[in-house]
């Protein structure tokens, strides 16, 4: 599973911005055929994304393509145009049912088999952006091709008639539900966008909140958001060192037949060991271990 601390959206019809994205060393680049592309530019977006997948070198950045929502009438042309160029994954927005993922999965598997690619080599991430999407999270998260759940706070708030606020209480239940189901099904959870990309303070606050809630990364829409978000979802050196000590001392105490024990004034047991191991997993994904 590709590490996704920062998932950067680029308009699929903008060749220059896609080229710029490649220079940012971001974890995932999502070339967008949905909200980031005007209705009269959908064909250009498909063609530009296909060209980018064929001609550009993305380095270590994951190559994703976001299609239009299933049922929009655009989704079939979107996915069939980009699949022959083998993106690393397809993002499906506004997902509300297992069947919507299955529709895409069957088309993807047909392309994989026809081209001699490994089955499941093209993964799927889905946007959870409506009340129905939240209610159906259990069945949605169970799809075997799924790699991640992406929380869309703005669309969700609009769908339920909530007023967005800086504090974000109106989306907290849904935001927590997404990360809960992602954890239950061993998926990555990608947190909401900070719409005002000039507001660095709020970006850092939201990113820290997302990391504390258990999200593995955050959606971003501007190059200035890359570094703060990647830092928020990367454990600090002190946190990594402490996690290493927890793992090492836990193993030593287990070898001696001891159960819970004290370390730096805290009782260490299995839940804290698991948390330390997750910290080290995030650190490895960020190249710090």
Secondary structure, 3 states (H helix, E strand, C coil): CCCCCEEEEEECCCHHHHHHHHCCCCCEEEEECCCCCCHHHHHHHHHHHHHHHHHCCCCCCEEEEEECCCCCCCHHHHHHHHHHHCCCEEEECCCCCHHHHHHHHHHHHHHHHHHCCCCCCCEEEEEECCHHHHHCHHHHHCCCCEEEEEECHHHHHHHHCCCCCCCCHHHHHHHHHHHHHHHHCCCEEEECCCCCCCCHHHHHHHHHHHHHHCCCEEEECCHHHHHHHHHHCCCCHHHHHHHHHHHHHHHHHHHCCCCCEEECCEEECHHHHHHHHHHHHHHHHCCCC
